[in-house]
Amino acid sequence: MNFLAHIYLSGENDMLKIGNFMADSIHGRKPESFPDEICKGIMLHRAIDTFTDAHPVFRQSTRRLHPFYHHYSGVIVDIFYDHFLARDWDEYHSLPLATYARQFYSLLEDNMHLLTEKTKNMIPYMVKHDWLGSYATLEGIGRTLAQMDRRTKNKSGMAQAINQLTAFTTEFEAEFRAFFPEVQEHVKQKISELQGSFN
């Protein structure tokens, strides 16, 4: 799952959203060094990643890409799945995606003191280019994939993955729709466990 799905799966708990969003930027730092709700978000992010990577439907999606992108296939499918969530956002949330994204950007800007340096440095680009909203269009997904490709010094070839998304939209969408209710249920259980473990 990519940024949008991780944020969405955090529900309406703002600190859980922040922890879940910035979890990938936390290396060598124990989650316990953050406030409890952010710590829960970090742990939730890791639980989502573990569940996703092992899920047979997600792995089916990655197998379709593996001949082209090898170990980057999972990263690409994360982005594809965010596309379907964003494209059909009104099926999942009562707020328009544009409003939801703006509120999340404001949440980050209002809580800069809680963020890692890597996350702080990323926010201006995220807001300027409206990363969350851009996932809804193929053009936006293409830009995201190209950006990810540049981060690998163009070794991954991810910029070309938009071709597989357009060629196999039906298959990837069906897999997303099979997978997403299961990760939602897993997250509900995990949040309940985390709440209990901090009481």
N, C-alpha and C positions, 0 to 999 in steps of 0.2 A: 504494500500500500504506500502511496506517495503522500505528499503534504495534506491535500484536501481530505482524503479518507481518514488519515490519522486525527485530524482536527475534528471532523464530523463524528467519528466514533467516540470521542471524548465526551459527547453529550453537551450539556449546558454549563458544565463546571469550568469556569475560566482558567483556574490555575491548573486543572488537569489538562486543558487544551495547551497551555504554554509548555508544560513538562513534556507532553506527547510530541509537540511540534519540534522542540529543540533537542530531543533525546540523542539524535545522531551526532550532535556536536559535543557530546559529553564523553570524553575518553580519559581514563585514569583518575576520574573524580567520582567518588561514591555518590549515588543518588541521595543518600541520607544527609549529604551536606546542604541540600536544598530544603525549603519549607515542605511540610508533609504532603500537601496537595500536589505540588510540583513533582516531588519524589514519586508519588503515585502515577503521575502522568508519564514519567520516564519509564517506570516499570511496566506500565500499560503498553507503551510503545514497543518495548522489547517483547512483550507477550504476543502482541499483534504480529510482529515480524516473524517470530518463531512459528506461530500457528499458520501464517500465510505461506512461508517457505516450504512447510511440510504438507500443505494441503494438495490432494491429488488433482483438483480442478485447476489450481494455480500452476501446478507443475505441467499439466496438459498444455496450458497456454505457453509456458516457457519452452516446452519441447518444440513448438512450432517455430520458434525464433532461434533455437540453439544452433542450427547449421550456419546461420548468418552472423550471430553475435556472441555465441559461446557464453562465458560467465556473466556477460552483461544482460543476458536475456531476462533475468528476474527484475532488474532495474527498469527495463523497458516495459515489462508487463505491469509493474506498479504504476507507471505513467499512463499506460493504456486504460487501466481500471479507473484511475482518477478521471480520465476523459469521459467514461460512461457515467460516472457519478455526477460530474459537472454538467454534462449534456442533458441529463434527465433529472436535474436537481429538484425540480418541483415535485417529483415523486417521493422525495426523501425528507424535505424540510419545508416548513411553512413560509420562511423568509426567502425572497429572491436571492439568487447566488451573489449578485452584485452587492446587496445590502449585507449579507452574511460576511462576505470578504472584507468589506469596509470596516465592519465591526471588529473583525479579527485583527486587521492591521492596526486599528486604534487601540485594541487591547495590548498588543505588543508595544506600541509606542508609549502607552501609559505605564508599562511595567518594565522599562528598560533596565532598571536596577537589578532585576531578577534574572536577566538573560546572560548567556555566555557571550564572550567577545565575538566568536564566530557568528552567532545568531544576530547580534547587534549589527555586524558589518553587512549581513545579508539583507536586512530589512529594507533599506532604501531602494535596492534593486527589485525586491519583491513587490513593494508598493508601487513603484514607478511603472513596472510592467504588468501589474495586476496578475501575478502568477496564478492565484486561485481561480479568478474569473476566466483567465485565458485557456484553462484546461477544457472549457466547453466546446471549443472550435478545433477543427483540424489544423488550422493555421497556428493557433496557439500551441497545440501539442507539437507541431513541427518545430516551432521556436524552442520549446523546452528540450526536445531531443537534440537539436543542434547545439544548444547551450551545454547539455550534458556531454556531447561529443567533444566539444572544445575543452572541457575539463579533463578529458582523457588524452588531450593533445591529438585529437582526431584518430586515435588508435581503435576506438570501439566501433566506429562506423554507425553509431546510433542515429546520426542525422538522417540516415536512409530508412530507418525503421517505420517512418510514416507510410512507406510503400506497403509494408506488411499489414499495417493497421487498416489501410483502405482496401487491400485485397482480401483480407479475412475479417472484416468488420463483424459479419454475422456470427462467426465462430467465437471471436473474442468477446463480443457482447453476451452471447449465450453463457459463456464460461463465467463472466463477471456476475451475471444475474443468478447463476447457480451458487457461486462462491459467497457473494456479499451477505445474504441472510445468515449464513453460517458463521461468518466472522462477527456479525452483529450479536448473535447469540453468545458466542465465545466471550466477547467483550463485556456483555452484561454480567456474566458469571465472574469474570476476572475483576471487574470493578467492585463487585460485592465482596470478593475475597480480599482485595486490597483495603477496602474500608474496614473490614473486620480485623485485618492484621495490624492496623494503626490505632485500634481502640484499646 
